[in-house]
C-alpha cells in the first residue's frame, strides 16, 4: 500500500486545482490545531497547566485523526481494490513530488543571479528569515530543507505506514503537524507544545537515521557521507534533523547549517562539514538527483518487502 501511495504521489503530487477545491489533509489538521491552540492555550500562566493543556490537545488531535483511519483500515477488503483504496487515502500524506518541485524552484533564479526571487522561492520551504541571506545562504537553506523534509515528508510517513498501515501514516502526520505548529521554543508554545515536540522527536528517531543511511548509500561518496553523518549529526540543534543533513553535506562535499536568523533571534548553529565550501545552484541540482536516487532505493526496499512477505 505504501509503495503504491509513493508511486501515485511521485506521478501527480497534490494538484493545485484539487488544493483550491478542498485544501489538503495537513491543512485540515492545521485548522484543528489552531482552534485548540486558540481555545486551550490562553490564560495559563504556570508551565504545568500549559503542559497539561498541550497534552490534551495532542490526544484530541490524535483521536480525531486516527479513529476514522483505524475504522477505514478495518473495513478495507484484503484484495487489490482494498490495497489501491488504502494507497489513495495514504497518498495525500506524502510530499515526495511537492518537495522536489519546491526545491527545484530555487535553482533557476539562484543560478541566474536573481537573488530576490531565489529568496522568495526558498522562503516557502523554510521557517527562518530569508531577507538577509546571500546566495550561499539560500542554497544552504534549500539543501537543509530538502534533507530534513525527505525524512519528515516521505521516509517517516512511509515507515509508520508500512508498520501500522493507514492509522500509522495518519498518526505520524498529525504528530508532525502538531510539532510544526506548536512545538516551538517560544514563550507561547514552550510548555503547551512540549509533549508534541517530544513525541515528534520519538517518532522521527528511526526514520531520520534511515534517511541519512539512504543518502549515503546512493551517494557517489558513501564513505565521506557516512563519516560526516556519524561525526556531525550530534552537533545539530535537533536530535534527528542532523542525520540526513550531515549525510547530504558529506555526500555533496559542502557545508550546511551555521548561524541563521529566526524572526529577530540569531541562532549560532554549528556547521556540518565545516571545512568544506558553500553550496550553490549546481549543488542543489546534485542534491535533487541524490534525493531521487534515495527515493528509488526506498521504493526498491519496499518492493523487496512485498516479495518477501508474499512468498
C-alpha positions in Angstrom: 0.0 0.0 0.0 2.8 2.4 0.9 4.7 1.5 -2.4 1.5 2.3 -4.4 1.0 5.6 -2.4 4.5 6.6 -3.2 4.1 5.9 -6.9 0.9 7.9 -7.0 2.5 10.9 -5.2 5.6 10.7 -7.5 3.4 10.9 -10.6 0.8 13.5 -9.6 1.7 15.1 -6.3 -1.2 17.1 -4.9 -2.7 19.1 -7.8 -3.2 22.8 -7.3 -6.7 22.5 -8.7 -7.6 19.9 -6.0 -6.0 22.0 -3.3 -8.1 25.0 -4.4 -11.2 23.0 -4.1 -10.8 21.0 -0.9 -7.5 22.1 0.6 -5.2 19.3 1.9 -5.4 16.9 4.9 -2.5 18.6 6.6 -4.3 22.0 6.3 -7.4 20.3 7.8 -5.3 19.2 10.7 -3.8 22.6 10.9 -7.2 24.2 11.4 -8.0 21.8 14.2 -4.6 22.5 15.9 -5.1 26.3 15.5 -8.6 26.0 17.1 -7.2 24.1 20.1 -4.3 26.5 20.5 -6.6 29.5 20.5 -9.1 27.9 22.9 -6.8 26.0 25.3 -3.6 27.9 25.3 -5.0 31.1 26.9 -4.9 32.4 30.5 -2.4 29.7 31.6 0.5 31.3 33.4 2.0 28.2 35.0 4.1 25.8 33.0 2.4 22.6 34.3 -1.0 24.0 33.3 0.2 24.8 29.8 1.8 21.3 29.5 -1.5 19.7 30.6 -3.4 21.7 28.0 -0.9 20.8 25.4 -1.1 17.1 26.2 -4.9 17.3 26.0 -4.6 19.0 22.6 -2.2 16.3 21.3 -4.5 13.5 22.4 -7.6 15.2 20.9 -5.9 15.6 17.5 -4.7 12.0 17.5 -8.1 10.7 18.5 -9.9 12.7 15.8 -7.4 11.9 13.1 -6.6 8.2 13.8 -10.1 6.9 14.8 -11.5 7.2 11.2 -8.3 5.9 9.8 -8.5 2.8 12.0 -12.1 2.2 11.1 -11.4 2.6 7.4 -8.4 0.2 7.6 -10.5 -2.4 9.4 -13.2 -2.2 6.6 -10.7 -2.4 3.7 -11.0 -5.7 1.7 -7.9 -7.8 1.6 -7.6 -7.6 -2.2 -6.3 -5.3 -4.9 -9.2 -2.9 -4.6 -8.6 -2.6 -0.9 -4.9 -2.0 -1.5 -5.5 0.7 -4.1 -8.1 2.4 -1.9 -5.6 2.4 1.0 -2.9 3.8 -1.2 -5.2 6.6 -2.5 -6.0 7.6 1.1 -2.3 7.5 2.1 -1.1 9.4 -1.0 -2.0 12.9 0.3 0.1 12.3 3.4 3.3 12.1 1.3 5.2 15.0 -0.1 7.7 13.5 -2.5 6.8 15.4 -5.6 6.0 18.7 -4.0 9.3 18.7 -2.1 11.2 18.2 -5.3 9.2 21.0 -7.1 9.7 23.5 -4.3 13.5 22.9 -4.1 13.8 22.9 -7.8 12.1 26.3 -8.0 15.2 27.8 -6.2 17.7 26.7 -8.9 17.0 29.0 -11.9 16.7 32.3 -10.0 19.8 31.5 -7.9 21.9 30.4 -10.9 20.9 33.5 -12.9 21.7 35.9 -10.1 18.1 36.8 -9.3 18.7 36.7 -5.6 15.4 38.3 -4.5 13.4 35.6 -6.5 15.6 32.9 -5.1 15.0 34.1 -1.5 11.2 34.3 -2.2 11.3 30.7 -3.5 13.3 29.3 -0.6 11.1 31.2 2.0 8.2 28.8 1.0 10.1 25.8 2.4 12.0 27.2 5.5 11.0 28.9 8.7 13.9 31.2 9.0 14.2 34.8 7.9 15.5 34.8 4.3 15.7 38.5 3.7 19.4 38.8 4.8 20.6 35.6 3.0 23.2 35.7 0.3 23.4 33.2 -2.5 25.2 30.6 -0.4 22.7 31.1 2.4 19.8 30.5 0.0 21.5 27.3 -1.3 22.2 26.0 2.3 18.6 26.7 3.3 17.2 24.8 0.3 19.5 21.9 0.9 18.8 21.7 4.6 15.1 21.8 3.9 15.4 19.0 1.3 17.4 16.8 3.6 15.1 17.3 6.7 11.9 17.1 4.7 13.0 13.9 2.9 12.8 12.4 6.4 9.7 14.2 7.7 7.7 14.3 4.4 8.5 11.0 2.8 10.6 8.4 4.7 8.9 8.8 8.1 5.3 8.6 6.9 6.1 5.6 4.7 8.0 4.0 7.7 5.0 4.3 10.0 2.5 3.4 7.3 4.5 0.3 6.5 4.4 -0.8 10.1 0.9 0.3 11.1 -1.0 0.9 7.9 -3.3 3.8 7.4 -3.6 4.6 11.1 0.2 4.8 11.3 0.7 7.3 8.5 -2.2 9.4 9.7 -0.9 9.4 13.3 2.6 10.4 12.1 1.3 13.3 10.0 -0.8 14.5 12.9 2.2 14.5 15.3 4.4 16.1 12.7 1.9 18.9 12.0 1.4 19.5 15.8 5.2 19.9 16.2 5.5 22.2 13.2 2.7 24.5 14.6 3.1 24.4 18.4 6.4 22.7 19.0 8.3 25.9 19.2 10.6 27.1 22.0 9.0 30.4 22.4 7.0 31.9 25.3 3.6 30.8 24.0 4.5 27.3 23.0 7.5 26.1 25.0 5.2 24.4 27.6 2.0 24.0 25.5 3.8 22.3 22.7 6.2 20.3 24.8 4.5 17.0 24.5 4.0 17.3 20.7 7.7 18.3 20.2 8.9 15.3 22.4 6.6 12.8 20.6 7.8 14.2 17.2 11.4 13.5 18.3 10.5 10.0 19.2 8.6 9.0 16.0 11.3 10.6 13.8 14.2 8.9 15.6 14.5 5.8 13.3 13.3 7.5 10.0 15.9 10.3 10.3 18.7 7.8 10.6 17.3 5.7 7.8 17.2 8.8 5.6 20.8 9.6 6.3 21.8 6.0 5.5 19.8 6.2 2.3 21.6 9.4 1.2 24.9 7.8 2.0 24.1 4.5 0.2 23.2 6.2 -3.1 25.9 8.8 -2.9 28.9 8.9 -5.1 30.8 9.5 -1.9 29.4 6.9 0.5 32.4 6.8 2.8 32.6 10.6 3.5 28.9 10.8 3.8 28.7 8.1 6.4 31.7 9.5 8.4 30.3 13.0 8.3 26.9 11.8 9.4 28.3 9.9 12.3 30.6 12.7 13.4 28.5 15.9 12.9 24.9 14.8 13.4 25.1 15.1 17.1 26.1 18.8 16.8 22.7 19.8 15.3 20.1 21.5 17.4 17.7 18.8 16.5 18.2 15.2 17.7 17.0 14.0 14.3 17.5 16.5 11.5 21.3 16.4 11.8 21.4 12.9 10.4 20.0 13.5 6.9 21.6 17.0 6.8 25.1 15.8 7.7 24.8 12.9 5.3 23.8 15.3 2.5 26.7 17.6 3.4 29.1 14.7 3.2 27.6 13.4 0.0 28.0 16.7 -1.8 31.2 17.8 -0.2 29.8 21.1 1.0 29.0 22.7 4.4 25.5 23.2 5.8 23.8 24.8 8.8 25.8 27.5 10.6 24.3 30.8 12.0 20.8 31.7 10.9 18.1 34.1 11.8 14.6 33.1 13.2 12.4 36.2 13.5 14.5 38.7 15.4 16.7 36.0 17.0 20.2 34.9 15.8 20.9 31.2 16.4 24.6 30.4 16.2 24.2 26.8 15.0 27.4 24.8 14.4 28.5 23.9 10.9 28.0 20.5 9.4 31.1 19.5 7.3 32.6 22.8 8.4 35.8 23.0 6.3 34.1 22.4 3.0 32.9 25.1 0.5 29.5 26.7 0.5 26.9 25.2 -2.0 25.3 26.9 -5.0 22.8 26.2 -7.6 24.9 23.3 -9.0 24.9 21.5 -5.6 21.1 21.9 -5.4 20.8 20.1 -8.7 23.1 17.4 -7.4 21.1 17.1 -4.2 17.8 16.7 -6.1 19.4 13.8 -8.1 20.6 12.3 -4.8 17.0 12.7 -3.5 15.5 10.9 -6.5 18.0 8.0 -6.1 17.3 7.8 -2.4 13.5 7.5 -3.0 14.2 4.9 -5.8 16.2 3.0 -3.3 13.4 3.2 -0.7 10.9 2.0 -3.3 13.2 -0.9 -4.1 13.3 -1.9 -0.5 9.5 -1.7 -0.2 9.2 -3.9 -3.3 11.6 -6.4 -1.8 9.5 -6.5 1.4 6.4 -7.1 -0.7 8.1 -10.1 -2.4 9.4 -11.5 0.9 6.0 -11.3 2.6 4.1 -12.7 -0.4 6.5 -15.6 -0.7 
